[in-house]
Amino acid sequence: MARAPLLQLTDIALTFGGNPLFEDLSLIIQPGDRLALVGRNGSGKTTLLKVMAGLVDVDGGERTLSPGDSVGYMEQEPDVRGCTTLGELATRGVETSERWRVEAAAGGLKFDVDTRVEAASGGARRKAGLARLIAQAPELMLLDEPTNHLDIESIAWLEAHLSESGRAFVVISHDRAFLRALTRATIWIDRGVVRRREGGFAGFEDWRDEVWAVEDAARHKLDRKILSESKWAVEGISARRRRDLGRVRALEAMRTERANQVLRQGTAKMDLMSGPRSGKRIIEARGISKKFDGKVICQDFSLRVTRGDRVALVGPNGVGKTAMIELLSGRAEPDEGRIEFGTNVELAVFDQHRAELDPDATLWESLTGHKAMRLPGRSDQVMVRGRPRHVVTYLKDFLFDETQARAPVRSLSGGERARLLLARIMARPANLLVLDEPTNDLDMETLDLLRNLLAEADSTVLLVSHDRDFVERVATRTLAFEGDGRITVHAGGWLDFACLDRTATRANNRSSLVKARAHGKKRESRQARTQGLSFTETHRLEELPGVIAQLESEIAKLSEIMSDPDLYSREPIKFRKVADALVDRQARLADAEAEWLALEERSEGG
């Protein structure tokens, strides 16, 4: 017997700020659904999650939750009132018998339950809130940006947990890799219209573009018809005593329809202007070591960054990535070794904490008061890439409306603060960009634009990000932080680093089952080992250990070639050929191991 829907929204209507946010919204969520909730910033994603959670009173319609089922909501900013430690926050509302789940989640998400709430970062508080939701294990989990401020290891743990839990969930995230890995359907909010598409996020963007293409074609057809009918109305009036009132009314109806159409919000008009051309060498770090608060950031580390390099720093939170970019950008000094900079290096910094923005200043003041943008005697204009621009006009390029120009920075959302800081950075010429977590809070369209700008610009980039898709598409080199000052340099982006990391893991943690069986069977007679196999299968079983050893040897050699950090910039064609060969050998090795194990099991069963 089929189960009733887990949650059903029927004809929901909600007005926000005097404008209708949703009208006649109907949605059904079934047990086991894994849904991505996507849309532009400000489209109502968080509000819709709160409607699903029953936390928002709607103007009309009905919310129905299946009897006996529960819904859990993870907000972006957990309520910490009444909590002394993160552990108290994580266990609030959790049954005593289920608190072991909190400890497991704390280990996977990497936060200390004994940390006092007032000393904890916003990211640590969010982790505690997420751990509480996981421990409560509701039938439907509503997750609002769960990956923000999580490092890649924690994101991988959360992916695995959600994948294995079997619980239904709806998730808002700008992390494409996270959504592609987990979701089976997509809910899209676009200008108040909510659509659902079966199939994971991987197919969303093609579907979205198709919807927009149909919409644009219909709008173009309507515009042409209005133009034709308007011409008839003007030219035909003098030739007729009695006008065709039906046709006139139809024309007015078309004009009204066109006027009521909600146009898509454009993308931010970002642009990057390089500073004066720098020399080929941008940064030369030679044997640098650094400790911070007793923690080793790096030890005898050397790195050369040349013009046009885009270097990503990846690793767990707290391992020293931000401290390293401060060293490499000259904003901090190493304890040992030295860092030299090339000629004509002009720096621009995107700070993950948005510390450069005064929360009490207005958006107008944030631009006109910035030294690099200030125009003496012109309080309504700023200097943008060498030419004056009106403040409001420039703000509109970054999707701010005129009414926000005099609003304080503290009134902005996280995504809006990120766009304002990008507006300041992109106004000034720079050839070295330092971007510390620029992807947090940005919507996907703005992320795409920023990614393309960085990939196409001739500026040198130092980037810290936990967004695997963004790192993969932008970086030409990756610094992997392993803790205790250990840093390895890999050519390419995230996938190249992950590929090498998996290879190293395979080499260091060889399948104990394969090795144990291979070692143990050496003393057994051939007949005893192969009595359940055919002659051909017996021969194949005997030759597979040699095949596996050969593939491992080839993978080790290819990995050694790929570990050259300058290979990509020096010989890009060779780099790609070696990378392709490495992927091929890894796939063949996995197939060979699987075949060996299958034959072994059959021989034992015979």
GICORNOR-V393295 format. One record per helix or strand. SS is the DSSP state (h for helix, s for strand). FROM is the first residue (numbers start at 1). TO is the last residue. If there is no record, write none. Layout:
# GICORNOR-V393295
SS;FROM;TO, SS;FROM;TO
This chain:
# GICORNOR-V393295
s;7;16, s;19;29, s;34;38, h;45;53, s;60;65, s;71;74, s;85;85, h;86;91, h;96;98, h;100;109, s;116;116, h;117;119, h;122;136, s;140;144, h;152;165, s;168;172, h;176;182, s;185;190, s;193;198, h;201;239, h;245;260, s;281;292, s;295;306, s;310;315, h;321;328, s;336;341, s;347;350, s;362;362, h;363;368, s;374;374, s;381;384, s;387;390, h;391;397, h;402;404, s;408;408, h;409;411, h;414;427, s;432;436, h;444;456, s;460;464, h;468;474, s;477;483, s;486;491, h;494;508, h;512;523, h;526;530, h;535;562, h;567;570, h;572;605
